Amino acid sequence: MKYGSLIMEKKDYLTLKRILNFHRYYEDYAHKDALEQLGERIDGALVEDESDMPDDVVRLNSKVTVEFAQGAQQTFQLVPSTRGNLKKSMISVVSTFGASLVGLAVGDQIQFGFPSDIQSFKIIGVEQSHQLLSSFDF
């Protein structure tokens, strides 16, 4: 990791804790796994004030550009709700992919997927969006 550990802004941290609390009895195993992964990741994160946050860290509502091992690039927005919409290039933080991104920075590489189909990608761009996109729509 670029900064040695995950970095989260306080408001994002609190929002994610609320999401985790709200969904703790989720029955869908795919989302349940993503929520467990998210919980583990944020528990070990360095939490900072907004003014101390590096601009290249993936946060809620950030627009993230990733480059896959094959060279293809994709840009999407990480949203806090369960209303991720791939057609609109929105990825929910409660999805496995979204949970794996939050707190990482430009230059960080990650592997994602099932053991039989692992995809490698690198974060090559992060643009902060300070608008509230239904931040409390869990």
C-alpha positions in Angstrom: 0.0 0.0 0.0 1.2 3.4 -0.9 0.7 4.9 2.6 1.5 1.7 4.6 -2.1 1.2 5.7 -5.6 2.1 4.6 -6.6 5.7 5.1 -10.1 6.8 5.8 -11.7 10.2 6.4 -13.7 10.4 9.6 -17.1 11.0 7.9 -16.5 8.0 5.6 -15.5 5.9 8.6 -18.6 6.8 10.5 -20.9 6.3 7.5 -19.3 2.8 6.8 -19.7 1.8 10.5 -23.4 2.8 10.2 -23.8 0.7 7.0 -22.1 -2.3 8.7 -24.4 -1.9 11.7 -27.5 -1.6 9.6 -26.6 -4.7 7.5 -25.2 -7.0 10.2 -28.1 -9.4 9.8 -27.9 -9.5 6.0 -28.8 -13.0 4.6 -27.3 -12.7 1.1 -23.9 -14.4 1.5 -22.2 -12.5 -1.3 -23.0 -9.2 0.4 -22.4 -10.6 3.9 -18.8 -11.6 2.8 -18.3 -8.1 1.3 -19.5 -6.5 4.6 -17.2 -8.7 6.7 -14.3 -7.8 4.4 -15.2 -4.1 4.7 -15.5 -4.3 8.5 -12.0 -5.9 8.7 -10.5 -3.3 6.4 -11.9 -0.3 8.2 -11.0 -1.6 11.7 -7.4 -1.5 10.8 -7.5 1.8 8.9 -5.8 5.1 9.8 -8.7 7.6 10.3 -8.0 11.2 9.4 -9.7 14.6 9.4 -10.9 15.7 5.9 -8.2 18.4 5.8 -5.5 15.8 6.4 -6.6 13.3 3.8 -4.4 12.8 0.7 -6.3 13.6 -2.5 -5.4 10.3 -4.1 -7.1 8.0 -1.6 -10.3 6.2 -2.6 -13.2 7.6 -0.5 -17.0 7.4 -0.6 -18.2 9.2 -3.8 -14.7 9.2 -5.3 -14.4 8.6 -9.1 -11.8 5.9 -9.4 -9.9 4.8 -12.6 -8.4 1.4 -12.6 -6.2 -0.4 -15.1 -6.6 -4.1 -15.5 -3.6 -6.4 -16.2 -4.7 -6.6 -19.9 -4.4 -2.8 -20.2 -8.1 -2.0 -20.2 -9.1 1.0 -18.1 -12.4 1.7 -16.4 -13.6 4.7 -14.4 -16.5 4.4 -11.9 -17.8 6.1 -8.8 -17.7 4.4 -5.4 -21.1 5.0 -3.8 -22.1 4.4 -0.1 -25.5 2.8 -0.8 -26.6 -0.6 -2.0 -27.7 1.1 -5.2 -24.6 0.6 -7.2 -25.4 0.6 -10.9 -22.8 -0.6 -13.4 -24.6 1.0 -16.3 -24.1 4.3 -14.7 -20.5 3.4 -13.6 -21.4 3.3 -9.9 -20.0 0.6 -7.6 -21.4 0.1 -4.1 -19.0 0.0 -1.2 -21.0 -3.0 0.1 -20.1 -5.0 -3.0 -16.9 -7.1 -2.9 -15.2 -4.9 -5.5 -16.2 -1.7 -3.7 -15.1 -3.0 -0.3 -11.7 -3.9 -1.7 -11.1 -0.4 -2.9 -12.0 1.9 -0.1 -9.0 3.4 1.6 -6.5 2.5 -1.1 -4.6 5.1 -3.2 -3.3 5.8 -6.7 -0.6 3.3 -7.4 -2.0 0.5 -5.2 -2.5 -2.8 -6.9 -5.1 -5.4 -5.9 -6.4 -8.8 -6.9 -10.1 -9.4 -7.0 -12.4 -12.3 -7.9 -12.9 -15.9 -7.4 -9.9 -18.3 -7.1 -10.6 -19.6 -10.6 -10.9 -16.1 -12.1 -8.7 -13.6 -10.3 -8.4 -10.2 -11.9 -5.4 -7.9 -11.1 -5.7 -4.2 -11.4 -4.0 -1.0 -10.4 -5.6 2.3 -9.3 -4.3 4.9 -11.7 -6.6 7.8 -10.8 -8.8 9.2 -8.1 -11.0 12.2 -8.3 -12.7 13.4 -5.2 -16.4 14.3 -5.4 -17.6 16.1 -2.4 -21.3 15.8 -3.3 -23.6 13.7 -1.1 -24.9 10.8 -3.2 -27.6 9.4 -0.9 -24.9 8.8 1.8 -27.4 7.4 4.2 -29.4 5.3 1.8 -28.3 1.9 3.0 
